[in-house]
Amino acid sequence: MNDDLKEKIIETLKTIHDPEISVNVYDLGLIYAVNIDFANNVSIDMTLTSPGCPVGSLLVKQVKRYVKKLEGVNEVEVNLVFDPPWDPQSMSEEAKLELGVL
């Protein structure tokens, strides 16, 4: 796998914020997996804080659009998954501090 490209993708994901929580989707723990195949097609497994999240479709579209803009990325597929369900413990330490969870 292209580790440099994966790092660029993660940095890009950190620029996409959940408008309801004001924390980026990566540190919020919404991104479960980032996979890159031999042709630099990207597959991202992500979830939402709840299945009925009112900004869910917006977040999925942003993830796809932002990652697709990266140099070297071919196709982008975002898989919305709810198993396992999101849990606040999925957040990074930074996000927990920002939200006062720690």
N, C-alpha and C positions, 0 to 999 in steps of 0.2 A: 504494500500500500504506500501511497505517496504521503509521507508524514508531513512534509512542508505544506502540501495542499490541505491536508486535514487541519493543520494549525491555522491556516488562513480562513478556513470554513468556520472553525470555532471562534476565531476573533470576529468574524462577520456576524455570527449568531449572537455574540455579546453586544452587538449594536442594536438588536431588535428587542424592544421593551414591551412587556405586557402593560397596556395603558391603565389597567385597573390597579396594578400593584407597583408599577414603576421600577421593576427589576427586569433585567434582561432574561430572555428565555433559556439561555444556557445555565446561568447561575441559579435560576429559579428551579432547575432540575427538570425542565420540560423536554429536554433532548435526551433520548435514551440511547441512540446509536447514530454514528456517522460512518457510512461505508462508502468506499471508493473502489470501483472496479478497474481493470487494466486499461480501459478506454477513458478513464476519468469521468465516468458517469457516477453521480452521487445519489445515494439513497439515505434518507434521514428518517429515523423513527422518532416521533415526538408525541407528546400527550398534552393535555390541557389540565388546568387545576380542577376542572369539573367537566363532565360530558356536556353540560348545558352552558358552557362558557360563552357569553354573548359576543366576545371578540375572537373566538376560536378560528373562524374561517379567515379573518383578517390576518391572524398570526401565521397560519399555514401558508397563505399567499405571500406574505412578506418573507418568510423563510425561503420559499422556493425562488422568489424574484431576486432577493439579495445574493443568495448562493450562486444562482445562475449567472450573475454579473461577474463573478470572479474569473480572472484569467486562468485558463487551463481546464475549466469545468465544462463538460459537455452537457449532458442531460441531468436534470434534478428531479427526483421523486421524493415526495414527503408522504410518509405513511403515518396516519393518525391512529394511535393505538391507546387503549385504555386498560391494558393488562400488562403489567401491574398498574393499579390506579396511582395517580400522583399523590404524594404524601409530603407534607412540609419538611420532613427529614431529608428529602431529596435535594433540598437547597444547599448551595455552597455555604461555607462558613461566612464568606463575605455578604451573601444575600441575607443570611440569618441575622448578622450584625446590623445590616442596613434596615431590616424590618423590626429589629428589637426582639427577635425570637430567642436569642441567647441571653 
